[in-house]
Amino acid sequence: MQTSSLVSRDLASRRCEIVVVGGGITGCVTAYHLARAGADVLLLERHDLNTQASGRNAGSLHGQIQHEPFLHQGEAWARGFVPALELMRDALPLWDGLGAELGVDLEVSRRGGVLVAETGDQLRDIERKVAVERAAGLPVRLLDRAELQEVAPYVSGRMAGGELCPDEGKVNSLVAAPAFAAAARRHGAVVETGVDVLDVQRRPGGFRLVTSRGTVDCTQLALTAGTDLAAFGELLGVRLPVTAEPVQVSVTERVEPLVPHLVYFAGEKLTLKQAGSGALLIGGGWPARRDRAGNPVLDPASLRANLRVAVTVVPAVARAQLLRTWVGVGNGTPDQSPLIGRVPSAPGLVVGMFPYMGLTAGPVVGRAVADLLLERDPGRDLTPFRPDRFAT
């Protein structure tokens, strides 16, 4: 992972063309494309790079509508989510070539994702979701019990069937954002970590950022720090209702090849995949808790439930020794769609954030943010993602 060695000096009273706030995948991709275009860009991160949502997830590359919100919000919501789904769809093939482009092995593997149903009712729910996805052009297909066993013989024989999404996969989330940041620096970007942005002020012709290491004036500002977007929005008079909920992920010892796919379960929260090292990564959004000081900490009840679900779906998981569990952040929006675009009430401000599955969409979202800042056509309609759509 990238470390605080990127911190070089106090910012004093610096001036630059563009400031990107947030050192996760979206911010680092944005800085990379800006620097490649020759822009004067400064990226600021409060902690180290990649230490929040982008680096603490299980590394899933998603390409389908997630089943839990589909169940809770319905088919009309799912059809409205299709523009966001298209961002993920377009990002997936980009991941295949990014390792060579950045000069880093990102451990990308796209062998497909399998959503597993245990009961006939669950399979019928999946069938409804598949219909929406196929209408949107996704190459997904419904699997009966026999087809599921043929595709994923490691899955419990009790399962009734499922869905195959052939484009899904995994990436090493620990290295992706830092690789973009390093490439951005090679192209001339300045990347500063350990910088807390204390205030953001609108000024004639741009913005002034008051930080823990000095002030920065810029003409344009990109806000990509998902966890802090709501607070930054308040400073600028823009409602950006982004939540930050603690979630946890677990990893086992290395085991023999077992799970080639990204596995989900229609009955309860689950993502299960096997890293290139052989370790099993078990997640799915099970909540962590907060201690009395408000710090996110492990929730043992969530851990037990997550492991129970994993073993229910893939019984051989029970033979693997658990090594550790860590707490990450799940950033969300009220409609579960991204915030991408300029903010008309704050000229020069661009927002970029994709809820829950931001790692997957990062290469596309960061590029779109950079295009907006460079006044280039992003090549897609970003209207559904207007950051000010929640204004009252």
N, C-alpha and C positions, 0 to 999 in steps of 0.2 A: 504493500500500500504506500501511497505517497505520504510523506511525513512533513513535519513542520520545518524541515530544512528549506522549504520554499519561502519561508518568511525571511525577508532580506533586510528590511530597514523600516524606520518610521516613515509614515506617509507624508508627514509635515503638512504642507498646504499644496497638495498635488493637483494638477489639472490634466484631464485626458478627455478623449472624444467619447468613449463608451465605458461605463462600468457595468459589470455583471455581478450581481450579488447572489451567491449560492454556489458551492463547490460540489454539488452532486452531478449526476449524469447529464441533466439538461444544461446546467450552467457550464460544465466543461465542454460539452459539444458546441454550445453557443460560442464560447471563447475561441475554440479551435477554428470554426468557420469564419469568424470575424478576423482572426489573425491571418488566416490564409488569404483573405481578401485585402490585407494590408491595413486594416483598421487599427487605430490606437486604442487598445482595449486593456482594461484592468479587471481581473477577477478577484473578488473578495469573499473569503469564507471565515466564518466565526471560529470554527473548530479546525480540524484537519480536513483534507478533502475526503469526500465519500464516507463520512462517518454517521450520516443520518439515514434516510430512507433508501438511498441508492446503494449503499454499501452494506446494509444490515439485513437485506432480504435474502431469500434462498436462491436467487439467480434464475428464476423462471422467465422464459420467453413465451409470453402468452399470445394466442392468436384467435381465441374464441370468446364469446360473451360468457362472463363468469356466471356460474349456475345459481349461486346464492342470491345475487341481486335480481336475476331473472325471475326466480320464484317469488321474491318479496315485492317486486315492482311491476312485474307483468310484461306481456308481449308488447304493449304500446310503448313502454319505456325502452324495451329492447330494440324496437325499430328506430326510436329516437337516438339510441346509442350507436347506430351504424356508422355515422361519420367518425366517431372516436375509434371504432373497430377498424376502420379503413386506415387510420394512422398506424395502428399496430400491425396490420397486414402489410403495409408498405415498409415498415421498419424491419420486419423479420428477415427478408433476404439481404438487407444491408449488413446485418450482423455477420454474415458469412465472409465478407471481404474486409471487415474492419481490422482484423488482426494484422493482415498484410499491409494495410494502409497505415496503421499506427506503429508497426514494428513490434507488436506485443502479442503473445499467445493469449487470446481471451477465452480459450477453452470452450468455444462455441460448438454445440452439437444440436442439430435439429432433426430428431428422429420421430417427432410427432408427440401429440398429447392425447391421453385417453381419459375421458370422464366416465366413471364406473357407476352403474346403478345396481343396487342390491335387490330391489323389488320391481314388480311390474308397474306400480304407480310412478316410481322414480323414472323408469325407462320411458313412460309416456310423457312425463315432464321434459325429459331430454329430447324426445321426438318433436315437441312443440318448439323448443329452442333451435334444434337443427333446421326446422322449416324457416325460421327467421334468418338464420345464418346462410342457408343456401340461397334464399332470395336476395341476400346481399352479395352473393358471388363467392362465398367461402367453400372450399372443396372438402367439407366435412361429410361424414357418413355415419348413419346409425348402425350399431352392431347388435345382433342378437347374442344369446348366450354362447352359442358355438363359435360365432365370429369373434367374440371377445376373447375366448380362450385361444383361438388361433393367433390373434394379433398380440395378445398379452397373456401368455400361459402362466406367468407368475402370479396372476390375480386369482383370488379365491374362487373355487368352483361354485360357490354359493351365489355368485353375482349373476344378475339376470341379463346383463348386456351393457351397452354404453355408447359412447360417441368417440370417433377417431378424428382428430384434427391434425393432418399430416405435417403442417408447417411449424408446429410448436417445438420448443426445446429448452436449452439452458445455456448459461454463460457464467463465467466466474465474476460475480458482482464485486469482488474485492479489487479487481484490476482494471475494470472497464473505464470508470470515470477518471482515475489517475492517469491512464494511458492517453485519454483525450487531453488532459491538462498538460502533460509533458509535451505532447505534439503541439499544443497551442503555444507553449513557451518557445519551442524550436522555431515557430513562425513569428515570434516577436511579442507575444502576449506577456503581460506581467501578472503573475499569480501570487497572491498574498493570502496566507492562512493565519489563523490566530488574530483576526481583525473583527471586532464586534462593531457592527453598524448601530450606533446609538440613536441617530436621528436622520431623517431624510427630509430635506426642505426643497420646495420648488422655488427656483430663482429665475430671473429673466434669462431666457436662452438655455435653460437646463435645470440642473439639480445640484444641491450641495449635500454631501454625506458627512455627517459628523461621526467619526469612528473612535475606537479606543486608542488609535495610533495616529490621530491627526484628521484633517479635513480633506475631502476630495471634491472638486468641482468637475462636472461632466456635462456634455451636451445631451447625451441620451443615457437612459438607465434601463437595464434588464433585470427584472426580479424573477429569479428562478429558485429561490430558497423556499421550498414547499412548506416546511414546518413553520416558517416565520412570515408567510405571505399575509396572513390576516393582520398581524401587527404592523407590517409595512404599509398595508392598505389603509389602516387607520391614520397613520402619519400623513398620508397623501390624500385623505378624504375619499378613498375608493373602497367599496365593500368587496372584500375578497374572502368569502367564507370558507376557508380551508381549515379542516380539522387535522389534528395530529394525535393519533391513538397508538399507545404502545402495544406491540405484538411481539411474539417470540418464535424463534426458529431453533431447531435442534439438528445435531449432526452425530452420526455414529462412527464407529471404527470402520476401517476399510474392509470391504467384503468382496467376494467374487462377483463378477458381472451378474446382475439380477434384474435391474429395472432400466431398460433403455429409453423409456418414455418419460414425459412429464405426466404424472398421474394425479387425477382429482377424484373426489367422491361426491355423488349426488345426495348422499344422506346427511353428511356433516362436513365441516371444514377440513380440507386436506390438500396439500400439494406434497408430492413425493417424487424425488428424482435421485439419480446416482451421479455423483461428480466424477470427473475424469480420474481422480485419485482412488476411487472405489468407495468413498464414504457416501452414506445415504443422508440426504437432506430432507428433513421433515418439517413442514410448515402448513400454511393455509390460512393464516390470519387469526389464529387463536390468541386471545388477548392476554397481555401481561397486566400487571397492576401497578399502582403508584404507591410509594411509601408515604409516610406522614409529611415528608418534605416535598412531596410532589415528584420525586424521581422515579422513573420507570424501573421496575424490578420484576424478577421472575414470579410467575403465578404457578405453583405446583399443581393446582387442580387443572389448569389449562394444559400443562405438560402431560399429565396422566391421560387426559381426554384425547389429546393429539396423538399420543403413542397408541392408545387403544384403537383409534380409527385407522391408523396406518396398518396395524396388525390385522384388523378386520378385513381390510382390502387386500393386503399383500401379507399373508401369514408368515412368510420367511423373514420378514423384518424382525420378528421376535427373537431370532437367533443372533442379531447384531447387538454389540455392546454400545450403549449410549455414551458419548464422550462429553458433550457439553450442550448447553442451551443458552442462547443470547437473546437480548431484547432489542428490537428495532422499532421503527416508526412506520405507521400506515397513514399516509396523507389522503384525505378525502374531500370531495365537494358534495353539495346537496344532491346534485343530479348524477354524480359519478362520472361526469364528462370533464374534459380538460379545460383549463384557462389558458388561452393562447391568443395574443393579439395586442394591438395598441389600445391605450385607454384615452378616449377623446377628451376627457376632462383634465388630463395631465399630459400635454404634448411632450413627446420624447420618451414616454414610459411604455415599455413592452413587458408583458407578463408571459411566463411559460411554465406550465405545471400540468402533469398528467396524473390523475389520482390512482393510487393503488398499484397500477402497472406501469409506472413511470420508467422503470429500467428498460422494459421492452420498447417503448415508444421514444426513448431518449434521442436516438440518432435522428429521427424525423422532427421531433418537437424542437430540439436545439437548433437544427438547421433552419426551421421555419422562423424561430426567434431571430436568428442572425440575418435572414433574408429581410425581415421587417426593419431591422435596425439599419441595414444597408440600402433600404428602399428598393429592394428587388422583389419580384413577383415570387411568392412562395410556391406557386404551382398548384395550389389547392384552395378551396373555399374555407376560410377560417371563421366564417360568421357563426357557426354553431358553438364556437368556443369563446365568444366575446367575453373578456374578463369582467365587463360591467353589466352582464346580463342579470346579476342579482341585485342591482341597485334598486332601492326602494323609492 
